Amino acid sequence: MITQCCIHELYMKGKTGQTVVDLAKTFERRKCNHREPIPGDECLSSVVGPTNKHRYVIGTQSTALRTLLRAIPGLPIIHMNRSVVILEPPSDATLQMKQRMDHEALAPIVSS
């Protein structure tokens, strides 16, 4: 899946990126509802939102975007290192959310 803002960013690469644009056009497009195209990193983080309610998995080579998205609990992030696909370990935000949910599930129920 790809957003319109990300495709626009690929178009800005010029003729040298035409094969990448053609490949990106084969993906399903997610409407991001931005009237004017914004940078791809900002667009993806706005589509995911603060809770990742649609359960997206983000694949990106952008270190800045990966750092930003680690603050969202339950968001799997993948990237390439040389020719190997890397699934990042759970972020601190994810581990804290899991610990909080486990604590709430195991906490004794207080009846009035």
Residue frames relative to the residue before (quaternion, step in Angstrom):
aa qw qx qy qz dx dy dz
M 1.0000 0.0000 0.0000 0.0000 0.00 0.00 0.00
I 0.0279 -0.7879 0.6146 -0.0252 3.57 -1.07 0.78
T 0.3827 -0.7163 0.5313 0.2413 3.58 -1.13 0.57
Q 0.6440 -0.5313 0.3904 0.3881 3.54 -1.26 0.40
C 0.6181 0.5431 -0.3467 0.4503 3.60 1.05 -0.71
C 0.6495 0.5099 -0.3166 0.4668 3.59 1.01 -0.78
I 0.6375 0.5078 -0.3301 0.4761 3.59 1.00 -0.73
H 0.6262 0.5294 -0.3352 0.4640 3.58 1.01 -0.81
E 0.6357 0.5257 -0.3236 0.4635 3.58 1.00 -0.79
L 0.6395 0.5109 -0.3235 0.4747 3.59 1.06 -0.71
Y 0.6198 0.5413 -0.3392 0.4559 3.59 1.04 -0.75
M 0.6341 0.5562 -0.3281 0.4253 3.58 1.06 -0.73
K 0.5522 0.6146 -0.3894 0.4070 3.62 1.23 -0.26
G 0.4651 -0.6981 0.4296 0.3343 3.58 1.24 -0.34
K 0.8027 -0.3016 0.2232 0.4635 3.55 -1.31 -0.35
T 0.6077 0.5832 -0.3642 0.3974 3.59 1.06 -0.64
G 0.7398 0.3997 -0.2254 0.4921 3.60 1.13 -0.55
Q 0.3196 0.7917 -0.4819 0.1969 3.59 1.22 0.26
T 0.6403 0.5158 -0.3457 0.4521 3.63 0.96 -0.71
V 0.6301 0.5153 -0.3336 0.4756 3.60 1.08 -0.68
V 0.6291 0.5252 -0.3287 0.4694 3.59 1.00 -0.80
D 0.6522 0.5149 -0.3155 0.4581 3.58 0.92 -0.88
L 0.6533 0.4945 -0.3108 0.4817 3.58 0.99 -0.79
A 0.6561 0.5217 -0.3127 0.4468 3.60 0.94 -0.87
K 0.6202 0.5579 -0.3377 0.4359 3.59 1.09 -0.65
T 0.6235 0.5439 -0.3523 0.4373 3.60 1.16 -0.39
F 0.6035 0.5668 -0.3588 0.4311 3.62 1.23 -0.32
E 0.5712 -0.5504 0.4760 0.3797 3.53 -1.28 0.39
R 0.3032 -0.7623 0.5439 0.1764 3.58 -0.96 0.83
R 0.2400 -0.7387 0.6177 0.1231 3.52 -1.05 0.91
K 0.3707 -0.7283 0.5284 0.2302 3.59 -0.71 1.03
C 0.2000 -0.8057 0.5516 0.0812 3.53 -0.73 1.10
N 0.3345 -0.7966 0.4460 0.2336 3.60 1.33 -0.20
H 0.4127 0.6523 -0.5205 0.3650 3.59 1.01 0.75
R 0.4209 -0.7181 0.4915 0.2562 3.59 -0.71 1.04
E 0.7588 0.1842 -0.1026 0.6162 3.56 0.99 -0.87
P 0.5302 -0.6385 0.4381 0.3452 3.60 -0.91 0.80
I 0.1472 -0.7591 0.6298 0.0731 3.54 -1.04 0.89
P 0.6852 -0.4663 0.3254 0.4552 3.63 -1.18 0.25
G 0.6310 -0.5940 0.3621 0.3434 3.56 -1.08 0.82
D 0.6375 0.5356 -0.3371 0.4394 3.60 0.96 -0.79
E 0.6668 0.4906 -0.2930 0.4785 3.57 0.94 -0.90
C 0.6426 0.5341 -0.3190 0.4472 3.56 0.98 -0.86
L 0.6854 0.4827 -0.2939 0.4592 3.59 0.83 -0.95
S 0.6671 0.4888 -0.3207 0.4618 3.59 0.92 -0.78
S 0.6496 0.4938 -0.3295 0.4749 3.62 1.08 -0.59
V 0.6284 0.5246 -0.3391 0.4635 3.61 1.08 -0.66
V 0.6607 0.4938 -0.3050 0.4760 3.59 0.98 -0.83
G 0.2357 -0.7998 0.5161 0.1961 3.58 0.96 -0.86
P 0.6988 -0.5019 0.3147 0.4009 3.58 -1.26 0.06
T 0.7838 0.3307 -0.1691 0.4977 3.62 1.17 -0.43
N 0.3229 -0.7591 0.4985 0.2664 3.62 1.26 -0.17
K 0.0800 0.8587 -0.5022 0.0633 3.56 0.89 0.93
H 0.6880 0.4551 -0.2929 0.4834 3.62 1.14 -0.44
R 0.4148 -0.7595 0.4188 0.2751 3.59 1.34 0.14
Y 0.1565 0.8006 -0.5526 0.1709 3.54 0.78 1.08
V 0.2107 -0.6843 0.6731 0.1852 3.51 -1.39 0.33
I 0.2080 -0.8037 0.5491 0.0966 3.59 -0.66 1.08
G 0.1041 -0.7590 0.6410 0.0465 3.53 -0.97 0.96
T 0.2049 0.7882 -0.5497 0.1861 3.59 -0.52 1.15
Q 0.3567 -0.7027 0.5718 0.2281 3.52 -1.25 0.50
S 0.5244 0.6526 -0.3963 0.3770 3.58 1.27 -0.20
T 0.3605 -0.7461 0.5240 0.1971 3.56 -0.56 1.19
A 0.6337 0.5350 -0.3301 0.4508 3.58 1.01 -0.79
L 0.6641 0.4906 -0.3063 0.4738 3.60 0.94 -0.84
R 0.6390 0.5228 -0.3338 0.4549 3.59 0.93 -0.82
T 0.6438 0.5161 -0.3173 0.4674 3.59 0.99 -0.84
L 0.6605 0.5081 -0.2987 0.4651 3.58 0.96 -0.88
L 0.7189 0.4656 -0.2547 0.4489 3.59 0.90 -0.94
R 0.5352 0.6262 -0.4160 0.3852 3.62 1.17 -0.28
A 0.5969 0.5710 -0.3567 0.4363 3.60 1.23 -0.31
I 0.6318 0.5150 -0.3321 0.4746 3.60 1.25 -0.25
P 0.3532 -0.7587 0.5011 0.2203 3.61 -0.53 1.11
G 0.8320 0.2449 -0.1826 0.4631 3.55 -1.09 0.78
L 0.5483 0.6010 -0.4061 0.4163 3.60 1.18 0.43
P 0.2480 -0.7704 0.5669 0.1537 3.61 -0.42 1.15
I 0.1118 -0.7858 0.6075 0.0312 3.56 -0.98 0.91
I 0.0551 -0.7873 0.6138 0.0198 3.56 -0.91 0.95
H 0.0283 0.7729 -0.6338 0.0085 3.55 -1.24 0.53
M 0.4655 -0.6617 0.5139 0.2852 3.54 -1.32 0.24
N 0.0553 -0.7433 0.6652 0.0445 3.52 -1.14 0.77
R 0.7782 -0.0962 -0.0445 0.6190 3.52 -0.26 1.38
S 0.7533 -0.3344 0.2226 0.5208 3.64 -0.35 -1.07
V 0.5628 0.5980 -0.3732 0.4317 3.58 1.25 0.38
V 0.3493 -0.7112 0.5707 0.2155 3.57 -0.96 0.91
I 0.1473 -0.7976 0.5840 0.0334 3.56 -0.79 1.11
L 0.1757 -0.7280 0.6536 0.1098 3.55 -0.92 0.98
E 0.3798 -0.7488 0.4950 0.2235 3.56 -0.54 1.18
P 0.5331 -0.6036 0.4716 0.3592 3.59 -1.12 0.58
P 0.6682 -0.4919 0.3460 0.4379 3.61 -1.17 0.38
S 0.4676 -0.6865 0.4884 0.2677 3.55 -0.98 0.89
D 0.6712 -0.4753 0.3738 0.4288 3.56 -1.29 0.23
A 0.6253 0.5381 -0.3375 0.4533 3.60 1.02 -0.78
T 0.6533 0.5046 -0.3109 0.4710 3.59 0.99 -0.80
L 0.6694 0.4984 -0.3003 0.4619 3.57 0.91 -0.89
Q 0.6455 0.5083 -0.3212 0.4709 3.60 1.01 -0.76
M 0.6413 0.5158 -0.3199 0.4694 3.59 0.99 -0.83
K 0.6481 0.5122 -0.3140 0.4679 3.59 0.96 -0.87
Q 0.6584 0.5051 -0.3113 0.4631 3.58 0.91 -0.89
R 0.6486 0.5091 -0.3151 0.4700 3.60 0.98 -0.81
M 0.6660 0.4909 -0.3084 0.4694 3.60 0.95 -0.84
D 0.6333 0.5195 -0.3284 0.4703 3.60 1.01 -0.77
H 0.6496 0.5194 -0.3132 0.4585 3.57 0.96 -0.88
E 0.6631 0.4966 -0.3040 0.4704 3.59 0.95 -0.87
A 0.6621 0.5104 -0.3123 0.4513 3.59 0.99 -0.79
L 0.7456 0.4050 -0.2159 0.4831 3.57 1.04 -0.75
A 0.4998 0.6593 -0.4285 0.3631 3.58 1.24 -0.25
P 0.5051 -0.6468 0.4663 0.3302 3.60 -0.98 0.80
I 0.4468 -0.6729 0.5220 0.2740 3.54 -1.05 0.78
V 0.2344 -0.7661 0.5861 0.1210 3.54 -0.77 1.07
S 0.1420 -0.7960 0.5837 0.0742 3.57 -0.64 1.08
S 0.4448 -0.7095 0.4913 0.2396 3.53 -1.08 0.78
